[in-house]
Amino acid sequence: MSKNTIVLKPLSDEDINLFSNWLDKDYIYKWFCPDGDEQRADWLDEVRNVDSKHNHFNHFIVNHNDIKIGYCLYLDLHFEPEYSLENYGKTFDEGYAFEIGFLIGNEEYLNKGFGKMIVNKLEAKIIEIGGKEILADPDEENIASIKTLLSNGFIRIKDGDYRKSI
Ligand SMILES: CC(C)(COP(=O)(O)OP(=O)(O)OC[C@H]1O[C@@H](n2cnc3c(N)ncnc32)[C@H](O)[C@@H]1OP(=O)(O)O)[C@@H](O)C(=O)NCCC(=O)NCCS
């Protein structure tokens, strides 16, 4: 399928209920909220950007033929120094390294290549803004996510540390 069959549109307030419903699906909750409901609440705060703490997060709804099929984000790791040190062993200059996350919220669209397309589109956005490295921290048991990253050219550095230089 062509990579142009999906469009990433900035997430708006009207998408928040949909995103919240997607988070509740077992196959998503398991990987997005492994620490439980507090983490679920954190995700909602992040997409709502309640106190402007998450200005460096860029959230998107993935559209296919005008149907909302998923969600993704990228964020500048410069603004997450503690997390970067813990997870990636270093901090990053502003505009250099971006972490990504993604999900297919509509089960009918799973396993059809859309996950790969989303990562490809996120990469294009990060290239556009001059980023040099893309990072992801999938759980090692999240085979679908890891395969999605590897088939987009990411390299496993260690458990939960996958990177692609661009
Ligand atoms: C991860 C996710 C986005 C993948 O999306 P998808 O559209 O189903 O994936 P694709 O069809 O593009 O397939 C990508 C690769 O994963 C493999 N794959 C997909 N689903 C799989 C599954 N359930 N088990 C094993 N492999 C799977 C595909 O075979 C493909 O591998 P290949 O390139 O070696 O052929 C989707 O499973 C999802 O939304 N999961 C829940 C949320 C999540 O875990 N997000 C990632 C957090 S880091």
PDBQT file of the ligand as one rigid body, heavy atoms in Angstrom, charges set to zero:
ROOT
HETATM    1  C1  LIG A 201       2.448  -1.580  17.072  1.00  0.00    +0.000 C 
HETATM    2  C2  LIG A 201       1.337  -1.328  16.072  1.00  0.00    +0.000 C 
HETATM    3  C3  LIG A 201       1.156   0.181  15.854  1.00  0.00    +0.000 C 
HETATM    4  C4  LIG A 201       1.725  -1.993  14.738  1.00  0.00    +0.000 C 
HETATM    5  O1  LIG A 201       0.789  -1.566  13.770  1.00  0.00    +0.000 OA
HETATM    6  P1  LIG A 201       0.329  -2.468  12.551  1.00  0.00    +0.000 P 
HETATM    7  O2  LIG A 201      -0.269  -1.566  11.538  1.00  0.00    +0.000 OA
HETATM    8  O3  LIG A 201      -0.520  -3.576  13.022  1.00  0.00    +0.000 OA
HETATM    9  O4  LIG A 201       1.734  -3.034  12.028  1.00  0.00    +0.000 OA
HETATM   10  P2  LIG A 201       2.146  -3.319  10.510  1.00  0.00    +0.000 P 
HETATM   11  O5  LIG A 201       1.012  -3.989   9.818  1.00  0.00    +0.000 OA
HETATM   12  O6  LIG A 201       2.705  -2.080   9.912  1.00  0.00    +0.000 OA
HETATM   13  O7  LIG A 201       3.302  -4.386  10.735  1.00  0.00    +0.000 OA
HETATM   14  C5  LIG A 201       4.594  -4.032  11.167  1.00  0.00    +0.000 C 
HETATM   15  C6  LIG A 201       5.380  -5.298  11.480  1.00  0.00    +0.000 C 
HETATM   16  O8  LIG A 201       4.887  -5.879  12.696  1.00  0.00    +0.000 OA
HETATM   17  C7  LIG A 201       4.446  -7.213  12.483  1.00  0.00    +0.000 C 
HETATM   18  N1  LIG A 201       3.268  -7.400  13.324  1.00  0.00    +0.000 N 
HETATM   19  C8  LIG A 201       2.129  -6.659  13.329  1.00  0.00    +0.000 A 
HETATM   20  N2  LIG A 201       1.291  -7.110  14.282  1.00  0.00    +0.000 NA
HETATM   21  C9  LIG A 201       1.920  -8.155  14.870  1.00  0.00    +0.000 A 
HETATM   22  C10 LIG A 201       1.576  -9.013  15.938  1.00  0.00    +0.000 A 
HETATM   23  N3  LIG A 201       0.400  -8.899  16.574  1.00  0.00    +0.000 N 
HETATM   24  N4  LIG A 201       2.479  -9.953  16.317  1.00  0.00    +0.000 NA
HETATM   25  C11 LIG A 201       3.665 -10.077  15.697  1.00  0.00    +0.000 A 
HETATM   26  N5  LIG A 201       4.063  -9.268  14.671  1.00  0.00    +0.000 NA
HETATM   27  C12 LIG A 201       3.193  -8.320  14.272  1.00  0.00    +0.000 A 
HETATM   28  C13 LIG A 201       4.130  -7.273  11.008  1.00  0.00    +0.000 C 
HETATM   29  O9  LIG A 201       4.220  -8.594  10.545  1.00  0.00    +0.000 OA
HETATM   30  C14 LIG A 201       5.240  -6.395  10.451  1.00  0.00    +0.000 C 
HETATM   31  O10 LIG A 201       6.469  -7.099  10.463  1.00  0.00    +0.000 OA
HETATM   32  P3  LIG A 201       7.435  -7.210   9.176  1.00  0.00    +0.000 P 
HETATM   33  O11 LIG A 201       7.783  -5.803   8.770  1.00  0.00    +0.000 OA
HETATM   34  O12 LIG A 201       8.614  -7.963   9.703  1.00  0.00    +0.000 OA
HETATM   35  O13 LIG A 201       6.622  -7.892   8.152  1.00  0.00    +0.000 OA
HETATM   36  C15 LIG A 201      -0.020  -1.938  16.555  1.00  0.00    +0.000 C 
HETATM   37  O14 LIG A 201       0.176  -3.303  16.821  1.00  0.00    +0.000 OA
HETATM   38  C16 LIG A 201      -0.571  -1.276  17.816  1.00  0.00    +0.000 C 
HETATM   39  O15 LIG A 201      -1.272  -0.264  17.735  1.00  0.00    +0.000 OA
HETATM   40  N6  LIG A 201      -0.245  -1.833  19.006  1.00  0.00    +0.000 N 
HETATM   41  C17 LIG A 201      -0.690  -1.253  20.291  1.00  0.00    +0.000 C 
HETATM   42  C18 LIG A 201      -0.014   0.043  20.617  1.00  0.00    +0.000 C 
HETATM   43  C19 LIG A 201       1.510  -0.102  20.673  1.00  0.00    +0.000 C 
HETATM   44  O16 LIG A 201       2.031  -1.096  21.162  1.00  0.00    +0.000 OA
HETATM   45  N7  LIG A 201       2.222   0.927  20.173  1.00  0.00    +0.000 N 
HETATM   46  C20 LIG A 201       3.671   0.970  20.201  1.00  0.00    +0.000 C 
HETATM   47  C21 LIG A 201       4.155   1.566  21.450  1.00  0.00    +0.000 C 
HETATM   48  S1  LIG A 201       5.903   1.827  21.380  1.00  0.00    +0.000 SA
ENDROOT
TORSDOF 0
